[in-house]
């Protein structure tokens, strides 16, 4: 009845010419539209920080922030979980908190995944209709 979407960083990292926030947001909205057509509610996550990763640049950071602003504003998903806020380093919000970083500066470690589970509000799963798969 509910799908959770945690996508977007790969779209920013792959090809710098394709790291267009409007294209990424368009792709996310297409996923949501397709899910809605099947009666699914969509909970989406903000994009987590990745400074320190070999692909990070200030331009890509700006794209990530633009996408997150639109997600937080409610312009993409039915409900939002803010993994960016939960896992970012309070001293440098462009980075994962060191204790949540697997070491590649992109993926959370076990403690980071535990924090993600902690901040995911299970009430966002309520109110979904009958899915037609």
C-alpha positions as CSV (number, residue, x, y, z in Angstrom):
1,X,0.0,0.0,0.0
2,X,3.0,2.3,0.5
3,X,6.3,2.7,-1.3
4,X,9.3,4.4,0.2
5,X,11.6,6.2,-2.2
6,X,15.2,7.0,-1.2
7,X,16.8,8.0,-4.6
8,X,18.6,10.8,-6.2
9,X,22.3,10.9,-5.2
10,X,23.3,8.6,-8.1
11,X,21.5,10.9,-10.5
12,X,23.6,13.8,-9.2
13,X,26.9,11.8,-9.2
14,X,26.7,10.0,-12.6
15,X,27.0,12.7,-15.2
16,X,27.6,16.3,-14.3
17,X,25.7,17.5,-17.3
18,X,22.7,15.5,-16.1
19,X,22.8,16.7,-12.6
20,X,19.9,19.0,-13.2
21,X,17.6,19.4,-10.2
22,X,14.6,19.8,-12.5
23,X,15.4,16.5,-14.3
24,X,15.9,14.6,-11.0
25,X,12.7,16.0,-9.5
26,X,10.9,15.2,-12.7
27,X,12.0,11.6,-12.4
28,X,10.9,11.4,-8.8
29,X,7.5,12.9,-9.7
30,X,7.2,10.3,-12.5
31,X,7.7,7.5,-9.9
32,X,5.1,9.1,-7.6
33,X,2.6,9.5,-10.5
34,X,3.1,5.8,-11.5
35,X,2.7,4.7,-7.8
36,X,-0.5,6.8,-7.4
37,X,-1.9,5.2,-10.6
38,X,-1.6,1.9,-8.8
39,X,-3.2,3.2,-5.6
40,X,0.1,3.4,-3.7
41,X,1.0,6.2,-1.2
42,X,4.6,7.4,-1.6
43,X,6.9,8.4,1.3
44,X,10.1,10.0,0.1
45,X,13.4,10.7,1.7
46,X,15.6,13.8,1.4
47,X,19.0,13.2,-0.2
48,X,21.7,12.7,2.4
49,X,25.0,14.6,2.4
50,X,28.0,13.3,0.6
51,X,30.9,15.7,1.0
52,X,34.2,13.8,1.2
53,X,33.1,11.4,-1.5
54,X,35.2,11.6,-4.7
55,X,32.2,12.8,-6.7
56,X,31.3,15.7,-4.4
57,X,31.6,19.2,-5.8
58,X,30.0,22.5,-4.7
59,X,27.8,22.4,-7.8
60,X,26.5,18.9,-7.0
61,X,25.9,20.1,-3.4
62,X,23.8,22.9,-4.7
63,X,21.8,20.5,-6.8
64,X,21.2,18.2,-3.7
65,X,20.1,21.2,-1.7
66,X,17.7,22.4,-4.4
67,X,16.1,18.9,-4.6
68,X,15.8,18.7,-0.8
69,X,14.2,22.1,-0.6
70,X,11.5,21.0,-3.1
71,X,11.0,17.6,-1.2
72,X,10.7,19.4,2.1
73,X,8.2,21.9,0.6
74,X,5.9,19.0,-0.1
75,X,6.2,19.3,-3.9
76,X,7.2,15.7,-4.6
77,X,5.9,13.0,-2.1
78,X,2.8,12.3,-0.1
79,X,5.0,12.3,3.1
80,X,8.6,13.0,3.8
81,X,11.3,11.5,6.0
82,X,14.3,13.9,6.4
83,X,17.3,11.6,6.3
84,X,19.5,14.6,5.4
85,X,18.7,16.3,8.7
86,X,19.0,13.1,10.7
87,X,22.4,12.0,9.4
88,X,24.2,15.2,8.6
89,X,27.2,16.5,10.6
90,X,26.1,19.4,12.7
91,X,29.5,21.0,12.2
92,X,29.4,20.6,8.4
93,X,25.9,19.8,7.0
94,X,27.4,18.8,3.7
95,X,28.9,15.7,5.3
96,X,27.5,12.6,7.0
97,X,28.1,12.6,10.7
98,X,31.3,10.7,11.2
99,X,29.7,8.1,13.4
100,X,27.0,7.5,10.7
101,X,29.5,7.3,7.8
102,X,30.5,3.8,6.4
103,X,33.8,5.3,5.3
104,X,33.0,6.2,1.7
105,X,31.3,9.5,2.7
106,X,28.2,8.4,0.8
107,X,26.6,5.4,2.5
108,X,25.5,5.2,6.1
109,X,27.0,2.6,8.4
110,X,25.0,0.3,10.8
111,X,24.6,3.2,13.3
112,X,23.5,5.4,10.5
113,X,20.9,2.9,9.2
114,X,19.7,2.6,12.8
115,X,19.2,6.3,13.0
116,X,17.3,6.2,9.7
117,X,14.9,3.6,11.2
118,X,14.6,5.7,14.4
119,X,13.5,8.9,12.5
120,X,11.2,7.1,10.1
121,X,7.7,7.8,11.4
122,X,5.6,4.7,10.9
123,X,2.5,6.8,11.0
124,X,3.4,8.0,7.5
125,X,2.4,4.5,6.4
126,X,-1.2,5.0,7.5
127,X,-4.0,6.1,5.2
128,X,-2.9,4.2,2.1
129,X,-5.6,2.8,-0.1
130,X,-5.9,-0.6,-1.7
131,X,-3.0,-1.2,-4.0
132,X,-3.5,-2.6,-7.5
133,X,-0.2,-4.2,-8.6
